[in-house]
Amino acid sequence: MLSYILKYQLGNALSWLKINLFYIGMSKKKHRIFRAKKWNKGLEKIFKKQVFSEAYENVGQIKDIFGPAQLPFISIKSTETFAANNVFYVKV
């Protein structure tokens, strides 16, 4: 029974995904707009996820992914001010 619980917990463990973003500016809705530096189709799972700084503090939430399929724009609604050139992480 204990081995089943451990396998279940390890199998559903969340991992941290580093996202490379380039800061563009602010939108009219006060969302911060970024451009992805590297992108593949599998990264679409970060939609509506929480974004964390390098110190693993909650920075905001991804509200929208839009634009060209190769290097899309990402809109983040931030809960506080942060340096736009930070390294960002998402729990997946």
Secondary structure as GFF3:
##gff-version 3
##sequence-region A 1 92
A	DSSP	alpha_helix	2	11	.	.	.	ID=ss1
A	DSSP	beta_strand	16	19	.	.	.	ID=ss2
A	DSSP	beta_strand	21	26	.	.	.	ID=ss3
A	DSSP	beta_strand	32	36	.	.	.	ID=ss4
A	DSSP	three_ten_helix	41	46	.	.	.	ID=ss5
A	DSSP	beta_strand	50	52	.	.	.	ID=ss6
A	DSSP	beta_strand	58	66	.	.	.	ID=ss7
A	DSSP	beta_strand	73	78	.	.	.	ID=ss8
A	DSSP	beta_strand	88	91	.	.	.	ID=ss9
###
